[in-house]
């Protein structure tokens, strides 16, 4: 990723989550159960962005470290944590190079919210997975999440409502161009002081779905992978699921 796609829009990114430090109960419960059942104590969020998920992991009592390739996102994360008087180590690292920059091992690595889709091709995805595995302890866990599923990729909806509050509505306008897609993000401000609209976009050069992940994770040396279709641990369905969650070990 030669250009920071979040430069100029990092401050808007948190609209996906609402108030920083607040987390949906079902989201919190998913990670709490997953980590307790697998004895996860130390976690690296290797695409931590503005720190939303990193804060959740911290609030669960985990020993956490955050990294991201986007300086704009890290700058916003530092502001977010400072506002809550929280100190969490943050590093600017390409997740393909984790093993060359981080010398410790973790119980889990998380790469959430479609972050792996920034890779231009499957060769680079494998390189990223190999680096993630190299900073995991033996039998450590990798967690990946994304909103694009087999169902969406088949139906190819043009418009998706991402979020809506009294102040702002966020809309995805998607340009599908096999094998990838451009997600145009439209923020419509309808609160005070005056109505406004801002747009930005993220390009995914190659979309990855369940079968792709199963193969690529195996090639990167992960022995098994579980696929869920929701944060309630429902089995993933290519036909019906609106969320793709991967837990690999």
Phi and psi in degrees as GROMACS dihedral restraints (atoms count N, CA, C in turn):
[ dihedral_restraints ]
;  ai    aj    ak    al  type     phi  dphi    fc
    3     4     5     6     1   -76.7    20    10
    4     5     6     7     1   -32.8    20    10
    6     7     8     9     1  -111.8    20    10
    7     8     9    10     1   137.6    20    10
    9    10    11    12     1   -76.7    20    10
   10    11    12    13     1   105.9    20    10
   12    13    14    15     1   -69.4    20    10
   13    14    15    16     1   -12.7    20    10
   15    16    17    18     1  -101.1    20    10
   16    17    18    19     1     1.1    20    10
   18    19    20    21     1   -61.5    20    10
   19    20    21    22     1   122.7    20    10
   21    22    23    24     1    91.7    20    10
   22    23    24    25     1   -11.6    20    10
   24    25    26    27     1  -127.2    20    10
   25    26    27    28     1     1.8    20    10
   27    28    29    30     1   -59.2    20    10
   28    29    30    31     1   -37.5    20    10
   30    31    32    33     1   -67.3    20    10
   31    32    33    34     1   -24.9    20    10
   33    34    35    36     1   -84.9    20    10
   34    35    36    37     1   -18.9    20    10
   36    37    38    39     1   -58.0    20    10
   37    38    39    40     1   -35.5    20    10
   39    40    41    42     1   -65.1    20    10
   40    41    42    43     1    -8.4    20    10
   42    43    44    45     1   -61.8    20    10
   43    44    45    46     1   -20.1    20    10
   45    46    47    48     1   -63.9    20    10
   46    47    48    49     1   -25.8    20    10
   48    49    50    51     1  -116.8    20    10
   49    50    51    52     1    -9.1    20    10
   51    52    53    54     1    83.9    20    10
   52    53    54    55     1  -149.5    20    10
   54    55    56    57     1   -66.5    20    10
   55    56    57    58     1   132.6    20    10
   57    58    59    60     1   -63.8    20    10
   58    59    60    61     1   135.2    20    10
   60    61    62    63     1    95.2    20    10
   61    62    63    64     1    -6.8    20    10
   63    64    65    66     1  -104.8    20    10
   64    65    66    67     1   135.9    20    10
   66    67    68    69     1  -134.1    20    10
   67    68    69    70     1   141.0    20    10
   69    70    71    72     1   -62.2    20    10
   70    71    72    73     1   135.6    20    10
   72    73    74    75     1   -54.9    20    10
   73    74    75    76     1   -39.2    20    10
   75    76    77    78     1   -68.0    20    10
   76    77    78    79     1   -33.8    20    10
   78    79    80    81     1   -69.3    20    10
   79    80    81    82     1   -45.6    20    10
   81    82    83    84     1   -63.2    20    10
   82    83    84    85     1   -43.2    20    10
   84    85    86    87     1   -64.3    20    10
   85    86    87    88     1   -35.1    20    10
   87    88    89    90     1   -60.6    20    10
   88    89    90    91     1   -52.4    20    10
   90    91    92    93     1   -69.8    20    10
   91    92    93    94     1   -35.0    20    10
   93    94    95    96     1   -62.4    20    10
   94    95    96    97     1   -47.5    20    10
   96    97    98    99     1   -65.9    20    10
   97    98    99   100     1   -44.8    20    10
   99   100   101   102     1   -59.6    20    10
  100   101   102   103     1   -44.6    20    10
  102   103   104   105     1   -74.7    20    10
  103   104   105   106     1   -37.9    20    10
  105   106   107   108     1   -65.1    20    10
  106   107   108   109     1   -46.1    20    10
  108   109   110   111     1   -65.1    20    10
  109   110   111   112     1   -26.5    20    10
  111   112   113   114     1  -109.8    20    10
  112   113   114   115     1    11.0    20    10
  114   115   116   117     1    55.3    20    10
  115   116   117   118     1    48.6    20    10
  117   118   119   120     1   -90.7    20    10
  118   119   120   121     1   123.7    20    10
  120   121   122   123     1  -121.8    20    10
  121   122   123   124     1   -36.0    20    10
  123   124   125   126     1  -112.7    20    10
  124   125   126   127     1   134.8    20    10
  126   127   128   129     1  -138.7    20    10
  127   128   129   130     1   134.0    20    10
  129   130   131   132     1  -106.9    20    10
  130   131   132   133     1   121.1    20    10
  132   133   134   135     1   -94.7    20    10
  133   134   135   136     1   102.2    20    10
  135   136   137   138     1   -86.5    20    10
  136   137   138   139     1     1.9    20    10
  138   139   140   141     1  -143.2    20    10
  139   140   141   142     1    61.8    20    10
  141   142   143   144     1   -74.8    20    10
  142   143   144   145     1   -15.8    20    10
  144   145   146   147     1    55.8    20    10
  145   146   147   148     1  -130.4    20    10
  147   148   149   150     1   -82.9    20    10
  148   149   150   151     1     0.7    20    10
  150   151   152   153     1    96.8    20    10
  151   152   153   154     1     6.6    20    10
  153   154   155   156     1   -58.6    20    10
  154   155   156   157     1   -54.3    20    10
  156   157   158   159     1   -70.5    20    10
  157   158   159   160     1   -34.1    20    10
  159   160   161   162     1   -60.8    20    10
  160   161   162   163     1   -39.9    20    10
  162   163   164   165     1   -62.7    20    10
  163   164   165   166     1   -41.5    20    10
  165   166   167   168     1   -58.9    20    10
  166   167   168   169     1   -47.4    20    10
  168   169   170   171     1   -63.8    20    10
  169   170   171   172     1   -38.0    20    10
  171   172   173   174     1   -62.5    20    10
  172   173   174   175     1   -43.1    20    10
  174   175   176   177     1   -67.6    20    10
  175   176   177   178     1   -19.9    20    10
  177   178   179   180     1   -82.9    20    10
  178   179   180   181     1    -1.4    20    10
  180   181   182   183     1    91.2    20    10
  181   182   183   184     1    11.5    20    10
  183   184   185   186     1   -78.9    20    10
  184   185   186   187     1   152.4    20    10
  186   187   188   189     1   -82.8    20    10
  187   188   189   190     1   106.9    20    10
  189   190   191   192     1  -116.3    20    10
  190   191   192   193     1   149.0    20    10
  192   193   194   195     1  -135.2    20    10
  193   194   195   196     1   141.6    20    10
  195   196   197   198     1  -118.6    20    10
  196   197   198   199     1   145.0    20    10
  198   199   200   201     1  -143.7    20    10
  199   200   201   202     1   155.9    20    10
  201   202   203   204     1  -163.1    20    10
  202   203   204   205     1   153.8    20    10
  204   205   206   207     1   -86.3    20    10
  205   206   207   208     1   -16.4    20    10
  207   208   209   210     1   -91.2    20    10
  208   209   210   211     1   114.5    20    10
  210   211   212   213     1   -66.0    20    10
  211   212   213   214     1   -33.0    20    10
  213   214   215   216     1   -63.5    20    10
  214   215   216   217     1   -42.3    20    10
  216   217   218   219     1   -69.1    20    10
  217   218   219   220     1   -39.6    20    10
  219   220   221   222     1   -65.1    20    10
  220   221   222   223     1   -37.8    20    10
  222   223   224   225     1   -61.4    20    10
  223   224   225   226     1   -42.7    20    10
  225   226   227   228     1   -66.7    20    10
  226   227   228   229     1   -39.1    20    10
  228   229   230   231     1   -61.4    20    10
  229   230   231   232     1   -43.4    20    10
  231   232   233   234     1   -60.7    20    10
  232   233   234   235     1   -40.6    20    10
  234   235   236   237     1   -63.9    20    10
  235   236   237   238     1   -43.6    20    10
  237   238   239   240     1   -61.1    20    10
  238   239   240   241     1   -44.8    20    10
  240   241   242   243     1   -71.3    20    10
  241   242   243   244     1   -35.7    20    10
  243   244   245   246     1   -62.6    20    10
  244   245   246   247     1   -39.3    20    10
  246   247   248   249     1   -62.5    20    10
  247   248   249   250     1   -26.7    20    10
  249   250   251   252     1  -101.3    20    10
  250   251   252   253     1     6.0    20    10
  252   253   254   255     1    56.1    20    10
  253   254   255   256     1    45.4    20    10
  255   256   257   258     1  -116.4    20    10
  256   257   258   259     1   136.3    20    10
  258   259   260   261     1  -112.4    20    10
  259   260   261   262     1   114.9    20    10
  261   262   263   264     1  -131.3    20    10
  262   263   264   265     1   131.0    20    10
  264   265   266   267     1   -61.6    20    10
  265   266   267   268     1   129.5    20    10
  267   268   269   270     1  -127.7    20    10
  268   269   270   271     1   136.7    20    10
  270   271   272   273     1  -135.9    20    10
  271   272   273   274     1   142.6    20    10
  273   274   275   276     1   -88.2    20    10
  274   275   276   277     1   103.4    20    10
  276   277   278   279     1  -143.6    20    10
  277   278   279   280     1   135.2    20    10
  279   280   281   282     1   -71.6    20    10
  280   281   282   283     1   126.3    20    10
  282   283   284   285     1   -68.1    20    10
  283   284   285   286     1    -3.5    20    10
  285   286   287   288     1   -81.1    20    10
  286   287   288   289     1    -9.5    20    10
  288   289   290   291     1  -123.0    20    10
  289   290   291   292     1    24.7    20    10
  291   292   293   294     1   -59.1    20    10
  292   293   294   295     1   -46.1    20    10
  294   295   296   297     1   -65.0    20    10
  295   296   297   298     1   -18.6    20    10
  297   298   299   300     1   -92.6    20    10
  298   299   300   301     1    -9.1    20    10
  300   301   302   303     1  -120.3    20    10
  301   302   303   304     1   -20.0    20    10
  303   304   305   306     1  -120.1    20    10
  304   305   306   307     1   124.3    20    10
  306   307   308   309     1   -99.0    20    10
  307   308   309   310     1    -0.6    20    10
  309   310   311   312     1  -104.7    20    10
  310   311   312   313     1   169.3    20    10
  312   313   314   315     1  -110.8    20    10
  313   314   315   316     1   150.6    20    10
  315   316   317   318     1  -121.7    20    10
  316   317   318   319     1   155.2    20    10
  318   319   320   321     1   -71.3    20    10
  319   320   321   322     1   -31.6    20    10
  321   322   323   324     1  -148.1    20    10
  322   323   324   325     1   148.2    20    10
  324   325   326   327     1  -120.7    20    10
  325   326   327   328     1   133.8    20    10
  327   328   329   330     1  -117.7    20    10
  328   329   330   331     1   141.7    20    10
  330   331   332   333     1  -138.8    20    10
  331   332   333   334     1    91.7    20    10
  333   334   335   336     1  -106.1    20    10
  334   335   336   337     1   171.9    20    10
  336   337   338   339     1    55.5    20    10
  337   338   339   340     1    47.8    20    10
  339   340   341   342     1    66.8    20    10
  340   341   342   343     1    15.9    20    10
  342   343   344   345     1   -62.5    20    10
  343   344   345   346     1   -31.4    20    10
  345   346   347   348     1   -68.1    20    10
  346   347   348   349     1   -18.9    20    10
  348   349   350   351     1   -72.6    20    10
  349   350   351   352     1    -5.4    20    10
  351   352   353   354     1   -71.2    20    10
  352   353   354   355     1   -14.6    20    10
  354   355   356   357     1   -69.6    20    10
  355   356   357   358     1   136.9    20    10
  357   358   359   360     1   -73.5    20    10
  358   359   360   361     1   -24.8    20    10
  360   361   362   363     1  -156.8    20    10
  361   362   363   364     1   173.8    20    10
  363   364   365   366     1   -68.2    20    10
  364   365   366   367     1   -29.2    20    10
  366   367   368   369     1   -60.3    20    10
  367   368   369   370     1   -42.4    20    10
  369   370   371   372     1   -73.1    20    10
  370   371   372   373     1   -30.8    20    10
  372   373   374   375     1   -63.1    20    10
  373   374   375   376     1   -45.7    20    10
  375   376   377   378     1   -60.9    20    10
  376   377   378   379     1   -41.4    20    10
  378   379   380   381     1   -59.5    20    10
  379   380   381   382     1   -41.5    20    10
  381   382   383   384     1   -66.1    20    10
  382   383   384   385     1   -44.8    20    10
  384   385   386   387     1   -62.9    20    10
  385   386   387   388     1   -38.5    20    10
  387   388   389   390     1   -62.6    20    10
  388   389   390   391     1   -42.4    20    10
  390   391   392   393     1   -66.4    20    10
  391   392   393   394     1   -41.1    20    10
  393   394   395   396     1   -61.7    20    10
  394   395   396   397     1   -42.3    20    10
  396   397   398   399     1   -65.6    20    10
  397   398   399   400     1   -31.6    20    10
  399   400   401   402     1   -74.2    20    10
  400   401   402   403     1   -14.0    20    10
  402   403   404   405     1  -105.1    20    10
  403   404   405   406     1    11.0    20    10
  405   406   407   408     1   -97.2    20    10
  406   407   408   409     1   144.3    20    10
  408   409   410   411     1   -69.4    20    10
  409   410   411   412     1   168.8    20    10
  411   412   413   414     1   -57.0    20    10
  412   413   414   415     1   132.4    20    10
  414   415   416   417     1    66.0    20    10
  415   416   417   418     1    18.6    20    10
  417   418   419   420     1   -68.0    20    10
  418   419   420   421     1   168.8    20    10
  420   421   422   423     1  -119.6    20    10
  421   422   423   424     1   137.8    20    10
  423   424   425   426     1  -112.1    20    10
  424   425   426   427     1   129.7    20    10
  426   427   428   429     1  -119.0    20    10
  427   428   429   430     1   128.0    20    10
  429   430   431   432     1  -125.6    20    10
  430   431   432   433     1   144.0    20    10
  432   433   434   435     1  -139.8    20    10
  433   434   435   436     1   150.1    20    10
  435   436   437   438     1  -158.8    20    10
  436   437   438   439     1   154.5    20    10
  438   439   440   441     1   -87.9    20    10
  439   440   441   442     1   -19.5    20    10
  441   442   443   444     1   -81.2    20    10
  442   443   444   445     1   122.7    20    10
  444   445   446   447     1  -120.0    20    10
  445   446   447   448     1   173.9    20    10
  447   448   449   450     1   -57.6    20    10
  448   449   450   451     1   -38.3    20    10
  450   451   452   453     1   -62.2    20    10
  451   452   453   454     1   -50.1    20    10
  453   454   455   456     1   -63.4    20    10
  454   455   456   457     1   -42.3    20    10
  456   457   458   459     1   -64.3    20    10
  457   458   459   460     1   -30.0    20    10
  459   460   461   462     1   -76.0    20    10
  460   461   462   463     1   -42.2    20    10
  462   463   464   465     1   -80.3    20    10
  463   464   465   466     1   -30.5    20    10
  465   466   467   468     1    49.7    20    10
  466   467   468   469     1    60.9    20    10
  468   469   470   471     1   -65.6    20    10
  469   470   471   472     1   140.3    20    10
  471   472   473   474     1   -79.4    20    10
  472   473   474   475     1   -37.4    20    10
  474   475   476   477     1  -121.4    20    10
  475   476   477   478     1   134.4    20    10
  477   478   479   480     1  -134.8    20    10
  478   479   480   481     1   126.6    20    10
  480   481   482   483     1   -77.7    20    10
  481   482   483   484     1   115.5    20    10
  483   484   485   486     1   -86.4    20    10
  484   485   486   487     1   -42.0    20    10
  486   487   488   489     1  -164.5    20    10
  487   488   489   490     1   159.0    20    10
  489   490   491   492     1  -154.8    20    10
  490   491   492   493     1   127.4    20    10
  492   493   494   495     1  -130.3    20    10
  493   494   495   496     1  -178.4    20    10
  495   496   497   498     1   -64.6    20    10
  496   497   498   499     1   -23.5    20    10
  498   499   500   501     1   -98.7    20    10
  499   500   501   502     1   -34.7    20    10
  501   502   503   504     1  -150.0    20    10
  502   503   504   505     1   143.2    20    10
  504   505   506   507     1  -115.9    20    10
  505   506   507   508     1   130.6    20    10
  507   508   509   510     1  -111.9    20    10
  508   509   510   511     1   126.8    20    10
  510   511   512   513     1  -124.2    20    10
  511   512   513   514     1   134.5    20    10
  513   514   515   516     1   -91.4    20    10
  514   515   516   517     1   128.5    20    10
  516   517   518   519     1  -116.6    20    10
  517   518   519   520     1   111.4    20    10
  519   520   521   522     1  -104.8    20    10
  520   521   522   523     1   127.5    20    10
  522   523   524   525     1  -102.6    20    10
  523   524   525   526     1   109.2    20    10
  525   526   527   528     1   -86.7    20    10
  526   527   528   529     1   127.4    20    10
  528   529   530   531     1  -142.5    20    10
  529   530   531   532     1    92.1    20    10
  531   532   533   534     1   -45.8    20    10
  532   533   534   535     1   132.4    20    10
  534   535   536   537     1   -95.4    20    10
  535   536   537   538     1     9.9    20    10
  537   538   539   540     1  -124.4    20    10
  538   539   540   541     1  -157.4    20    10
  540   541   542   543     1  -163.1    20    10
  541   542   543   544     1   154.3    20    10
  543   544   545   546     1  -108.1    20    10
  544   545   546   547     1   123.6    20    10
  546   547   548   549     1   -96.8    20    10
  547   548   549   550     1   102.2    20    10
  549   550   551   552     1   -81.5    20    10
  550   551   552   553     1   126.3    20    10
  552   553   554   555     1  -106.2    20    10
  553   554   555   556     1   120.6    20    10
  555   556   557   558     1  -113.0    20    10
  556   557   558   559     1   116.8    20    10
  558   559   560   561     1  -104.0    20    10
  559   560   561   562     1   117.0    20    10
  561   562   563   564     1  -107.9    20    10
  562   563   564   565     1   110.9    20    10
  564   565   566   567     1   -91.5    20    10
  565   566   567   568     1   121.7    20    10
  567   568   569   570     1  -124.3    20    10
  568   569   570   571     1    18.8    20    10
  570   571   572   573     1  -102.7    20    10
  571   572   573   574     1  -161.9    20    10
  573   574   575   576     1   -80.2    20    10
  574   575   576   577     1   155.3    20    10
  576   577   578   579     1   -83.7    20    10
  577   578   579   580     1   -24.0    20    10
  579   580   581   582     1  -156.6    20    10
  580   581   582   583     1   154.4    20    10
  582   583   584   585     1   -60.8    20    10
  583   584   585   586     1   147.8    20    10
  585   586   587   588     1  -158.0    20    10
  586   587   588   589     1   165.5    20    10
  588   589   590   591     1  -143.5    20    10
  589   590   591   592     1   134.1    20    10
  591   592   593   594     1  -129.6    20    10
  592   593   594   595     1   145.2    20    10
  594   595   596   597     1  -130.4    20    10
  595   596   597   598     1   149.6    20    10
  597   598   599   600     1  -155.7    20    10
  598   599   600   601     1   174.0    20    10
  600   601   602   603     1  -150.1    20    10
  601   602   603   604     1   159.2    20    10
  603   604   605   606     1  -131.0    20    10
  604   605   606   607     1   130.1    20    10
  606   607   608   609     1   -96.2    20    10
  607   608   609   610     1   132.1    20    10
  609   610   611   612     1  -113.0    20    10
  610   611   612   613     1   109.6    20    10
  612   613   614   615     1   -67.5    20    10
  613   614   615   616     1   -27.8    20    10
  615   616   617   618     1  -150.2    20    10
  616   617   618   619     1   120.7    20    10
  618   619   620   621     1   -77.5    20    10
  619   620   621   622     1   141.7    20    10
  621   622   623   624     1  -117.5    20    10
  622   623   624   625     1   135.7    20    10
  624   625   626   627     1  -126.0    20    10
  625   626   627   628     1  -174.0    20    10
  627   628   629   630     1   -52.8    20    10
  628   629   630   631     1   -52.0    20    10
  630   631   632   633     1   -63.8    20    10
  631   632   633   634     1   -34.6    20    10
  633   634   635   636     1   -63.6    20    10
  634   635   636   637     1   -47.5    20    10
  636   637   638   639     1   -62.3    20    10
  637   638   639   640     1   -42.3    20    10
  639   640   641   642     1   -57.5    20    10
  640   641   642   643     1   -44.1    20    10
  642   643   644   645     1   -71.9    20    10
  643   644   645   646     1   -45.6    20    10
  645   646   647   648     1   -68.3    20    10
  646   647   648   649     1   -37.8    20    10
  648   649   650   651     1   -66.2    20    10
  649   650   651   652     1   -38.1    20    10
  651   652   653   654     1   -64.3    20    10
  652   653   654   655     1   -42.8    20    10
  654   655   656   657     1   -64.0    20    10
  655   656   657   658     1   -28.0    20    10
  657   658   659   660     1   -86.2    20    10
  658   659   660   661     1    -0.1    20    10
  660   661   662   663     1    99.6    20    10
  661   662   663   664     1     6.4    20    10
  663   664   665   666     1   -80.3    20    10
  664   665   666   667     1   132.1    20    10
  666   667   668   669     1   -78.5    20    10
  667   668   669   670     1   -33.2    20    10
  669   670   671   672     1  -149.1    20    10
  670   671   672   673     1   154.7    20    10
  672   673   674   675     1  -140.8    20    10
  673   674   675   676     1   137.0    20    10
  675   676   677   678     1  -110.6    20    10
  676   677   678   679     1   142.2    20    10
  678   679   680   681     1  -121.6    20    10
  679   680   681   682     1   127.4    20    10
  681   682   683   684     1  -120.1    20    10
  682   683   684   685     1   152.1    20    10
  684   685   686   687     1  -106.1    20    10
  685   686   687   688     1     2.6    20    10
  687   688   689   690     1  -164.2    20    10
  688   689   690   691     1   169.5    20    10
  690   691   692   693     1   -80.4    20    10
  691   692   693   694     1     9.4    20    10
  693   694   695   696     1  -101.6    20    10
  694   695   696   697     1    15.1    20    10
  696   697   698   699     1    65.2    20    10
  697   698   699   700     1    25.5    20    10
  699   700   701   702     1   -71.0    20    10
  700   701   702   703     1   137.3    20    10
  702   703   704   705     1   -57.4    20    10
  703   704   705   706     1   142.7    20    10
  705   706   707   708     1   -69.6    20    10
  706   707   708   709     1   136.6    20    10
  708   709   710   711     1  -123.5    20    10
  709   710   711   712     1   121.8    20    10
  711   712   713   714     1   -60.7    20    10
  712   713   714   715     1   -29.1    20    10
  714   715   716   717     1   -81.2    20    10
  715   716   717   718     1   -36.5    20    10
  717   718   719   720     1  -120.7    20    10
  718   719   720   721     1   -22.5    20    10
  720   721   722   723     1   -70.6    20    10
  721   722   723   724     1   141.0    20    10
  723   724   725   726     1  -108.7    20    10
  724   725   726   727     1     9.7    20    10
  726   727   728   729     1  -146.6    20    10
  727   728   729   730     1   143.2    20    10
  729   730   731   732     1  -122.3    20    10
  730   731   732   733     1   115.4    20    10
  732   733   734   735     1  -121.6    20    10
  733   734   735   736     1   127.1    20    10
  735   736   737   738     1  -119.4    20    10
  736   737   738   739     1   130.1    20    10
  738   739   740   741     1  -121.1    20    10
  739   740   741   742     1   112.8    20    10
  741   742   743   744     1  -119.5    20    10
  742   743   744   745     1   145.0    20    10
